[in-house]
Amino acid sequence: MPDQRIAVLSRMAAGEAAPKTPLEHFFKELKRGAVRAYYTSKIGIHVDQEYQGNVYQRGEFAGFDAT
């Protein structure tokens, strides 16, 4: 059964890079929405991303080299 799911999703994602049909556009937007929903949920933020909230940073911040 997992092989069937992979086959279905592979067919659905075939045109994802450059969607042309309404179904390809729909799949791309559906996938984008699912990812956004996950990473803005409690489990996506706190468990997967290990976000700790508004806490003081301990140690020295090395900064970001934008050059």
C-alpha positions, 0 to 999 in steps of 0.5 A: 500500500505505501508503494501505491501512495508513492506512485500516486503522489509521484504522478501528482507531483510530476508537473510541480516545477512548472504547473500547466494544468489546473490540477497541477496548480491545485496540487502545488498550492495544496502542498504549499498550504499543507507545509505552511499549516504544519510549520505554523502549528504548535508541533511544527514550531515547538517540536520540529523547529525546537522553538523556545519562545522569547528567551534570552540568548546565552553565550555570545552571538556571532552575528550574521555576515551579510557580505 
